[in-house]
Structure formats: C-alpha cells, structure tokens
Amino acid sequence: MSLEIKICGLSTAETLEAALGAGADMVGMVFFPASPRHVDLATARALAAQVRGRARIVALTVDADDALLADIIAAIRPGLLQLHGHESPERVAAIRARFGLPVMKAIGVASRADLAALPAYAAVADTLLLDAKPPKGAVLPGGNGVAFDWDILAGLETTRPLILSGGLDPSNVGEAVRRIQPAGVDVSSGVESAPGIKDPARIAAFVRAAREADVPTARAVTQTSPARETSLS
C-alpha cells in the first residue's frame, strides 16, 4: 500500500487547490477556534465541495461534543474524523458508533512511555496519528512545528495504520518516511509561511519529498482488514 500524505489546516480555496494539485491523499480542516487554521462551517462547506471526489476530507476536532460533530459532518461529509484532544478510548468508540465514520485518534508523544496508550486506542480507532506533545504552555494540541525523537518508535508494532506527524517539513519528511516507514505522514505548520498561512511551494515540495522516499513494500505497520474495521461499528 502506498504512503498516504495528509495536508492539514487548509483554509482557503487557493491553498487547498495547491494540496490537491500536488497529489495529497487527505486534506484536513481544523474546527478549533483557538487555532489560526480554524475554519467556520460555511467556509468548510465550500472547501469540501472543491475536494469531493479528489481526496479524502478529514475533520479535525479537539474534545468536540456530539452537537458540534453533527454540525461538522452535516456541513462537509468528511471521510475521516480526526480526534486531536484528550478523548478517552471510550469516547473514541462512542463517536465512531454514533456517527458511523472512520476515526483517527491523535496521540501526543514525548517519550517511549507515551506509546503505552496505543493498544487501547488501536482497539477502537481506525487509524493512529502520532504527534509531538505540545510545548509547555502551548495553546494548540498540534500544529506547533515540534518533532519528537523518532528513535523511540524502534520496534513498535500496531494493528492499526500509523500516521506520523509533528515537526515534519519538506526537508525532513523523506528521512522520516525512510526511517519509520509509516502508513502516512501529516503536516500543517511545516508547509506554512506564517501560522495558518499555507505556502503552495512548500506543499508541493513536501509531497514530492515524501513520494520520492516511499517504498511501499517496506511498510512497517500492519494494515487493518476490512472485516476488522466493520467489527468496530
């Protein structure tokens, strides 16, 4: 299976088109008012129409309640819900069961000990995203441009596709793909000229570097079978 590339935090038609034109597999919209990448529902609806049939739409939320999730789903009909807050495994399972959409759970990583949470989330989420834990005092749970030590992932096995995030940019994503061999990579601040301002040239460079480094036969994580995904419903 080929590497999946996600460009997150897109908020304008122009930068969204840049991501689609570069060949991104997933495009993410952020629904979190504290983020400079936040989009309102009206804007998101227009962006989703631009994406439909060209890439997978990902809705990123942070500890959202059911009412907000329902509004987001009605507006953009995402292919994937990205839960980037402190959602427990029980909450992840409840969201997946209620809304019937695949769920990607983000897990903050700073040390090997943080990986202990993976099995519980792997049992209820379709995909796991490993992101660097935010710096002390940071307002945002992700998108801070911070990387974690990839060496702590040595020997890691998971039954769910693993997306690598945190501090990736065009200069280091190739090394990350070669070393970690994840199912996918995710970037937001690493393709920006300023917080929340995506740079089309950096988007294209990121996708190109990730594709050039990809060796599908070396994929380190076990992909989920359709039967397993269905059993979570």
HELIX and SHEET records of a PDB file:
HELIX    1   1 ALA A   13  ALA A   22  1                                  10    
HELIX    2   2 LEU A   41  VAL A   51  1                                  11    
HELIX    3   3 ASP A   66  ILE A   76  1                                  11    
HELIX    4   4 PRO A   89  PHE A   99  1                                  11    
HELIX    5   5 ARG A  112  ALA A  117  5                                   6    
HELIX    6   6 LEU A  118  ALA A  122  1                                   5    
HELIX    7   7 TRP A  150  LEU A  153  5                                   4    
HELIX    8   8 VAL A  173  ILE A  180  1                                   8    
HELIX    9   9 SER A  189  VAL A  191  5                                   3    
HELIX   10  10 PRO A  200  ALA A  213  1                                  14    
HELIX   11  11 PRO A  216  ALA A  218  5                                   3    
HELIX   12  12 PRO A  226  SER A  231  1                                   6    
SHEET    1   A 9 GLU A   4  ILE A   7  0                                        
SHEET    2   A 9 MET A  26  PHE A  31  1                                        
SHEET    3   A 9 ARG A  56  THR A  61  1                                        
SHEET    4   A 9 LEU A  80  LEU A  83  1                                        
SHEET    5   A 9 VAL A 103  VAL A 109  1                                        
SHEET    6   A 9 THR A 127  ALA A 132  1                                        
SHEET    7   A 9 LEU A 162  LEU A 164  1                                        
SHEET    8   A 9 GLY A 184  VAL A 187  1                                        
SHEET    9   A 9 GLU A   4  ILE A   7  1                                        
SHEET    1   B 2 GLU A 192  ALA A 194  0                                        
SHEET    2   B 2 ILE A 197  LYS A 198 -1                                        
END                                                                             
